[in-house]
């Protein structure tokens, strides 16, 4: 375990937060739940049939893990009513009919969608955060958040960042032992204004999750006007908006990736920048760039990719890559606990 992740876990341990994991059908999730319980840095609620979970994971010590079966749980009717109330008047675009004609229809939905069930537990205040996505799509994880948790006060956009943790031997360019990359999972082609607010959320995530001082780079295929294109203009506009809404942060753009993190390159491409060569929060111009870069950094650079870490929800919901390890889930639980403070 890296020092970055260990620090996050130690800080989470002081908060005693309850995190729900809806995907007990996935052995990685159950292994992670047992490891969190063993370390004791958060309380874990698993959703599923206890007998089936134990039968499918005979080597896991589930002591300290709370297992709730939605089929028999006393609050299931309450959650069904909450979903019915939250979606009342909403029309299914495919059928043209109400999403849920009755409370019983809402109940049937949550009994078939434990991610929605977990989101309703979170909305009710019965847990402090949710982590899902090990065996479901990002859309399946984020839809309940958008439908019943919704955005927090003052938030302009829900976005997703990744915590990229350098390997134990370190990385010559990674001064803080980690980077924040955004948006790598949610917004396909954000506008300049949206990009600015994604950067603001990411800077705050860097502070709250890792305690690093953000040095924010708006990434492009151009550095300081070296190329002319509408895509470059969007990035420079995003940087200018960001400086208006968050002048307290150290940021710069547009910068190429190497100019952002390599000091020797920064000297030639952006010699007057206080961020170039030392950036630790990297804001990518679109989802293609963000998603591709985080996977490159993970697979070729040997970094641990923790996330997607969601930003902008009223309560913490975090997604998982379907290629995640149980160690990634453990780290994400700790991050979710920190977001819930």
HUURQUI-V730915 format. One record per residue. N is the residue number from 1. SS is DSSP state (a for helix, b for strand, c for the rest). Layout:
n=N ss=SS
n=N ss=SS
This chain:
n=1 ss=c
n=2 ss=c
n=3 ss=a
n=4 ss=a
n=5 ss=a
n=6 ss=a
n=7 ss=a
n=8 ss=a
n=9 ss=a
n=10 ss=a
n=11 ss=a
n=12 ss=a
n=13 ss=c
n=14 ss=c
n=15 ss=c
n=16 ss=c
n=17 ss=c
n=18 ss=b
n=19 ss=b
n=20 ss=b
n=21 ss=b
n=22 ss=c
n=23 ss=c
n=24 ss=c
n=25 ss=c
n=26 ss=c
n=27 ss=a
n=28 ss=a
n=29 ss=a
n=30 ss=a
n=31 ss=a
n=32 ss=a
n=33 ss=a
n=34 ss=a
n=35 ss=a
n=36 ss=a
n=37 ss=a
n=38 ss=a
n=39 ss=a
n=40 ss=c
n=41 ss=c
n=42 ss=c
n=43 ss=b
n=44 ss=b
n=45 ss=b
n=46 ss=b
n=47 ss=b
n=48 ss=c
n=49 ss=c
n=50 ss=a
n=51 ss=a
n=52 ss=a
n=53 ss=a
n=54 ss=a
n=55 ss=a
n=56 ss=a
n=57 ss=c
n=58 ss=c
n=59 ss=c
n=60 ss=c
n=61 ss=c
n=62 ss=c
n=63 ss=c
n=64 ss=c
n=65 ss=b
n=66 ss=b
n=67 ss=b
n=68 ss=b
n=69 ss=c
n=70 ss=c
n=71 ss=c
n=72 ss=c
n=73 ss=c
n=74 ss=c
n=75 ss=c
n=76 ss=a
n=77 ss=a
n=78 ss=a
n=79 ss=a
n=80 ss=a
n=81 ss=a
n=82 ss=a
n=83 ss=a
n=84 ss=a
n=85 ss=a
n=86 ss=a
n=87 ss=a
n=88 ss=c
n=89 ss=c
n=90 ss=c
n=91 ss=b
n=92 ss=c
n=93 ss=c
n=94 ss=c
n=95 ss=c
n=96 ss=c
n=97 ss=c
n=98 ss=b
n=99 ss=c
n=100 ss=c
n=101 ss=c
n=102 ss=c
n=103 ss=a
n=104 ss=a
n=105 ss=a
n=106 ss=a
n=107 ss=a
n=108 ss=a
n=109 ss=a
n=110 ss=a
n=111 ss=a
n=112 ss=a
n=113 ss=c
n=114 ss=a
n=115 ss=a
n=116 ss=a
n=117 ss=a
n=118 ss=a
n=119 ss=a
n=120 ss=a
n=121 ss=a
n=122 ss=a
n=123 ss=a
n=124 ss=a
n=125 ss=c
n=126 ss=c
n=127 ss=c
n=128 ss=c
n=129 ss=b
n=130 ss=b
n=131 ss=b
n=132 ss=b
n=133 ss=c
n=134 ss=c
n=135 ss=c
n=136 ss=c
n=137 ss=c
n=138 ss=a
n=139 ss=a
n=140 ss=a
n=141 ss=a
n=142 ss=a
n=143 ss=a
n=144 ss=a
n=145 ss=a
n=146 ss=a
n=147 ss=a
n=148 ss=a
n=149 ss=a
n=150 ss=c
n=151 ss=b
n=152 ss=c
n=153 ss=c
n=154 ss=c
n=155 ss=c
n=156 ss=c
n=157 ss=c
n=158 ss=c
n=159 ss=b
n=160 ss=b
n=161 ss=b
n=162 ss=b
n=163 ss=b
n=164 ss=b
n=165 ss=b
n=166 ss=c
n=167 ss=c
n=168 ss=c
n=169 ss=c
n=170 ss=c
n=171 ss=c
n=172 ss=c
n=173 ss=c
n=174 ss=c
n=175 ss=c
n=176 ss=c
n=177 ss=c
n=178 ss=b
n=179 ss=b
n=180 ss=b
n=181 ss=b
n=182 ss=b
n=183 ss=c
n=184 ss=c
n=185 ss=c
n=186 ss=c
n=187 ss=c
n=188 ss=c
n=189 ss=c
n=190 ss=c
n=191 ss=c
n=192 ss=a
n=193 ss=a
n=194 ss=a
n=195 ss=a
n=196 ss=a
n=197 ss=a
n=198 ss=a
n=199 ss=a
n=200 ss=a
n=201 ss=a
n=202 ss=a
n=203 ss=a
n=204 ss=a
n=205 ss=a
n=206 ss=a
n=207 ss=a
n=208 ss=a
n=209 ss=a
n=210 ss=a
n=211 ss=c
n=212 ss=c
n=213 ss=c
n=214 ss=c
n=215 ss=b
n=216 ss=b
n=217 ss=b
n=218 ss=b
n=219 ss=b
n=220 ss=c
n=221 ss=c
n=222 ss=c
n=223 ss=c
n=224 ss=c
n=225 ss=c
n=226 ss=c
n=227 ss=c
n=228 ss=c
n=229 ss=c
n=230 ss=a
n=231 ss=a
n=232 ss=a
n=233 ss=a
n=234 ss=a
n=235 ss=a
n=236 ss=a
n=237 ss=a
n=238 ss=a
n=239 ss=a
n=240 ss=a
n=241 ss=a
n=242 ss=a
n=243 ss=a
n=244 ss=a
n=245 ss=a
n=246 ss=c
n=247 ss=c
n=248 ss=c
n=249 ss=c
n=250 ss=b
n=251 ss=b
n=252 ss=b
n=253 ss=b
n=254 ss=b
n=255 ss=b
n=256 ss=c
n=257 ss=a
n=258 ss=a
n=259 ss=a
n=260 ss=a
n=261 ss=a
n=262 ss=c
n=263 ss=a
n=264 ss=a
n=265 ss=a
n=266 ss=a
n=267 ss=a
n=268 ss=a
n=269 ss=a
n=270 ss=c
n=271 ss=c
n=272 ss=c
n=273 ss=c
n=274 ss=c
n=275 ss=c
n=276 ss=c
n=277 ss=c
n=278 ss=c
n=279 ss=c
n=280 ss=c
n=281 ss=b
n=282 ss=b
n=283 ss=b
n=284 ss=c
n=285 ss=c
n=286 ss=c
n=287 ss=a
n=288 ss=a
n=289 ss=a
n=290 ss=a
n=291 ss=a
n=292 ss=a
n=293 ss=a
n=294 ss=a
n=295 ss=a
n=296 ss=a
n=297 ss=a
n=298 ss=a
n=299 ss=a
n=300 ss=c
n=301 ss=c
n=302 ss=c
n=303 ss=c
n=304 ss=b
n=305 ss=b
n=306 ss=b
n=307 ss=b
n=308 ss=b
n=309 ss=b
n=310 ss=b
n=311 ss=b
n=312 ss=c
n=313 ss=b
n=314 ss=c
n=315 ss=c
n=316 ss=b
n=317 ss=b
n=318 ss=b
n=319 ss=b
n=320 ss=c
n=321 ss=c
n=322 ss=c
n=323 ss=c
n=324 ss=c
n=325 ss=c
n=326 ss=a
n=327 ss=a
n=328 ss=a
n=329 ss=a
n=330 ss=a
n=331 ss=a
n=332 ss=a
n=333 ss=a
n=334 ss=a
n=335 ss=a
n=336 ss=a
n=337 ss=a
n=338 ss=a
n=339 ss=a
n=340 ss=c
n=341 ss=c
